[in-house]
Amino acid sequence: MFDERLYRGFLTAESFGRNILVFNETDSTTARLLETETPYYSVAVAESQTAGRGRSGRKWVSESGVNLYFSVNLPPMRIEQLLPFNIAIGFAVCDVLRGTADVRLKWPNDLMAGGKKLGGILFETSLSGSVTEKVILGIGINVNMTDFPDEIRGVATSLKEETGINYCREELLAELMNRFESFSAAFLNGGINIVREWEKYSASLDKKIAVHKNGVKAVFTERGITPSGFLIAEDERGVITEIVTGDVGYDFSG
Ligand code: BTN
């Protein structure tokens, strides 16, 4: 079971993660925070989720006791800040995990290692006009999982799978909270240039990517992101397109 005292021993952040809700099992940590009133920067963490939510309505595999599944209740922000913030949080997660493995991002913020998916980030919001009412940041990271269920075997990896090390999840979560605190302050002060930083974090800059949209696949070369966080993709004729939605595939064969 997640050890809250151990976690607090590693926590230096003053806002992020100070208030923590620990669940042995819940449907989704994001659903918990959407439905409960908690102070900003509260974190909800679960040993397992019965209805973990992934991007594009997919299920997030949430095996018990081996990984990290957590959500953070963030203060409101403007809608146009959401995608850039989303991407910047990916940088922060990479920075923490790169202490141990070569973790990179697949646009906008899939966490990748060794060409496989290590984790994912999903923001869920409720809106009031052009301002978000609730912003819940949800993150799933495969930490010590070595036995992969059929539906993700071959496409998913974990930190342990990449390095052979067994990780302390409490320490990892605390380090993420510590990093988020400094990173989000820097982001909100305009101190993070996501366009320039993307070059450091992308798994596929200047490589072939397959973009799947509405069941149609098209091959592009990734050329970076815009200040708004859109993906810049170049087709075979050299025409540049900005991609706003669509799953970026890893079909390097084209
Ligand atoms: C993705 O599909 O890449 C995003 C996955 C996000 C999963 C996390 S696990 C904790 C939080 N609770 C959820 O139900 N989803 C997010």
Residues whose N, C-alpha, C, O or C-beta is under 5 A from the ligand:
A	BS01	BTN	S28 T29 T30 A51 G52 R53 G54 R55 W60 Y69 F70 S71 G119 G120 I121 L122 G138 I139 G140
